[in-house]
Amino acid sequence: MSHEKLFFCFVQYGIKGELLVWLKELFTARSYQTRVGQSVSDLAALLSGVIQGSGIGPFAFVIFIATLAKLLEAHNIKSKMFADDVKV
């Protein structure tokens, strides 16, 4: 999920002011690495998605996916959602 689209969803749910600034700072300028066994990848910029293993990640995903569900419903598109998956 695009962070810019996620921030738009936050605003649509009434999140603004200091909390919105804090969330934007939390999600931007982050990096990640992947480890497989003893091998570790180079650092890469985190440009989309939620922060794995965080408390805020599932909350952000629910807000984002709820917005998608409403958009699909408005266009009479049936969808089924479970955890972190969507079937259209």
Protein Blocks (a to p, Z undefined) as FASTA:
>chain_A
ZZklmmmmmmmnopahjllmmmmmmmgoiacdddehjbccdddddfedcdehiaklmmmm
mmmmmmmmmmmmmnopacddehjaccZZ
